[in-house]
Amino acid sequence: MSTKMASGKRRGELLILQELLRSSDGVVNKDTAACRSHESAASTIRMLSGEFSTRGEQLARKVDGKIVLNPQFETALSDPWFRSCVSDVLEFGLSRNEAAFAETYKDTDFVLNQKYTREDVCRLLRWAKEPNYQNVGGYFHDKETNTFPVFINYEKDPDISVTTQYEDRFVSDREIICISKSNRTPQSPEIGNLAHARELGMRCFLFLRKNKKDKDDGTEFYFLGEMHPTGQFEQIVMEDGRTSAVEITYDLETPVRADLYDYFLSSFDK
C-alpha cells in the first residue's frame, strides 16, 4: 500500500479500501462509484486482489458482486495500531491524488505531464496482467485493451549496444519520430497495425524520460498524451550496418509543454 498506492496515481483503490475500513462488516456493495469507468473498476479490483501482479498482496476480492476484505488482511486490521497506519496511508494517498492526479486526461487514469513507472502505466492502462517488462521494451501492444504505450529514453546510454541506440527524436513539440525494435521492416505485423491504427481503434500513448540515469526520473516517464501514426514509415539500418529498423512518425494530440520540451532537448554536457 505504501509503495504502490500512496503515490495517489489512481483514486479507485484508495477509496474502495477506505470504504472497506469504514464498513462494519468489511464489505462494499459497489465499486464503480470510486472509479472512472467499468474498465477502471475492474482494473482496480485486479490490483486489490493480487490478480494484476504476482508480487501483489491480496487485500480484497470480489464475491457475488460485492467487494470483501481478504480474511488475513481483515484479521490484521483488528490491531488498532495497524489499522491506524493503514488509515493514514489511505488519507495520504487521497490527499496526494487530489493535489497532483485529480485532473485526468481524456478517458484515462493518467494526468498529462505527470510521471509514471512502467508498472504504473500497465496498471493504469487496465491491462489484465503485469507483463514481463523485458518483452515490453520500447513499446508493447496489449490486444485486450488495444492500447500501445511507447516508452522513450531521449538520451541513449553510450554503453548499450549500437543496435539499441535508437535515434528517437522530436521534430517539433507536436511531432516525434520513434524507432521500432530491431529487425523490423515496414512489412512487420506491428508496423502494419500502426499503419491502420485508427481503423483498428488502437490507441498510442507517449511516455518519455530524458535518460534512465537521471536520479529524479530514472524509473519514471513523463506522460505526454495520446499520439497518432502519421503514415510515415521509413526503413533504416542501424549503426552496425546490418540490423534493420523502422522510423515511425507520430503526431501528438497535445503539444509538449514548453519547459519539458526544452528540458528533453537540452544538453548539460555542452
N, C-alpha and C positions, 0 to 999 in steps of 0.2 A: 504493500500500500504506500509506503513512504517513497519507494524508488520509482514506481510506475504511475501512481495515481495522484500523488500530492503535487505533481507539477501542474495539475489543473488543465491539462490539454484536452480533456473531454469531461463534460459535466455529468453525463449519464451515470457512470459507475459510482461517482461520489454521492449523487442524490439517492440512488437506489440503496446504497449501503447505509446512508443516513436514515432513510425511512425504515430500513430493517432494524436498525438500532433502536429507533423510537417506537417500533411496533411492539405491542405487548406479547405477541406470540411468535415474533421473528418471521412474519410473513407479509409480503406486499402483493396486493392483488393486480396492480397494473405496473407495466414497465415503460410504456410508450410516453407517458406524461413527462418522464425525466429525460427523454431523448428527442432528437430532431425528426426521426422517421422510424418506420418499422424496421428498416435495414440497420439503422444505427442502434435500435433497441436490441435486435438480435445479436449484433456485434458486441454490445455491452455485456449481454448475458454470457457469450462465449468467453469474454475476458474474465468475468467473475467466477465462472465455473471451471476455469483452467483448460477449457477446450482449445482456445486460441494458441496458447503456448504450453509446451510440455514442461516448461520450467515454472509455470504459474501455479500458485496455490489455489485450491478450491475454496472460495469464500461463500458462494451462494450458488443455487441452481434453480432451474425452472421445473416445477412439478404441477401437472394438471392446470396449466395456465397461470400459476402463482409462482412468485419468487420466494424461496425459503433459504434461511441461513444453513450453511454446512454445519452438521452437528458438532464437529470438532471446534469450529470457529465459535459457535454459539456457546459451547462449554467454556472456552477461553474468555468470552465476554462476561461470564459470571464473576470474574475478578474485577472489582471496581476500578482498581488502578489501571489495568489493561484496557478496560472499556473507556476510561477517560482518555488514555493515549490515542486510541482509535478515533474517538470523537474529535480530538484535537487535530489529528491528521486530516480528517474529512473537512473540518472547518477551514483549515489552512488551504487545502486544495480548492475548495469552493471559492474562497476569497481570491486566490490566485487566478482562478478561471475568470472571475468577474473582472479582475484588473487587466488581464492580458489576453484572454482567449474567448471572450464573450461574443465578439463580432465575427461570426464565421463567414467563410467565403462561399457564396452561392448556396448550393445544397449540400456542402461537405461539412466535415467536422474540423476543418483546418481554418487557420487565421492567416491572411496574407502577410508575408514578411516575418512571420514567427518561425522559430527553429524547431526541427523535429529529427529524431533519430530514425534509422531505417525501420526499427521495430515500431516506433510511433506511427510511421507512415502506413505500414502494412495493417496495423490495427485500426487506424482511423479511416483507411480505405475500406474497412469492413470485410477484409479477407477472412475466410473460414479458418485457416490455419497459418501459423507463423511459418514462413518459408526458410529454407536453407539460404542464408544470405550470400554464400559463395555463388549460388545459382542466380541470384538477383543481379549482382554486379552493377553495371551502369543503368540497367533498366530491366523491367520484367512485366509480362502481360499476364494478369490474373483473369482467366477466362470466365470465372463465375460472376465477378463484378464488372468484367470488361473494362478494367482500369489498367493504365500503363504509366506507372511512375518512372521518371527519368532522373537519375542521380548523377550529379557532375561535380568533380573536383576541378575547379577552374585552373588552378596552378598544379601541374603534374610533378610528382616526386621524381627527380632526375635519376634515382637509383632503381626505378622499376624498369621492366623490360620495354624495349622500344616498340614492341607490338601492343603495348597497353598505354603508351604515352599519347593518348588521343588529343588532337588539337580542337577540342570543343571551344567555341568562341562566339562572342556576341558580335553581330553585325551592327546592331543598334540596340537601344533599350526596349525595342519591340520585336526583335528578331534574333534568333540564335541558331548556330549550326552545331549539331551534335553528331558525334561519330558513333557508328554502330559497333557492336562487338566484332572481334577479328574474324576473318574467314567468312565474311558476308558479302553478298553481291546484291544488285537490285532485284534479282530473281529469288532471293531468300524469302521464306514464308513470312518472317516478321516484318520485312520491308514491304512486302505485298499488303500485309494488314495495315501498316501505316499509310500506304498509298490510298487505301479505301477506308480510312479511319472514320470519316463522317458517315458513310453509308453503313458501316458496321456498328456505329454507335460507340466506338472505342474512345475513351476519354484519356488524354495525355496530361500529366501534371509534372511541373518542373520543380526539382529540389536541388539547390546549388549551395556549395560551400567554397570558400576561397582555396583551401587546401586541407588535407587531413592532419597536418602537423600543427595547425592553428590551435593554440592552447584553449581558446574560448570556444571554438566551433568544431573541434576535431571530430566529434562524433555526431554533430548535428548539421542539418542542411536548412537553409532558408527556403520556405515555401514561396514560390513566385507565381503561383496560379496555374490556370489551365492554358494549354497551348495546342496549336493545330499544325500538323504537317502541311507544308505549302505545296507539296508535289515535286519539290526539287530533291532528287536523289542522285548523288554523283559518286561513282565508284572511284576509290583511291587505292594506292599502295602504301603500306606503312614504311617506316624508315629502314626496315630490314631489307627492303627491295623485293619482297616476295609475298608478304601477307596482305590480303585484300580486306577492305572495309568500305563502308558507305557513309558519305556525308549526308545528313538529314537536316533539312532546313525547317524550322518551326516559326510560326507567328505566335507571339504571346498575346493573350486577351487583354492583359493589363501591363502597361509599360513598367519596367523595373524602376523602383523608387530611386530617385537621383543619388542619394547618398550611398545606397547599396551598390548601384551601378558603378560609381566612382571607386568604391572600395574593392569590388571584384576586379576592376581593370587596373588598379594601381599596383605599382611595384616598389616595395620599400627597400629593395636591394640596390636600386639605382641611385 
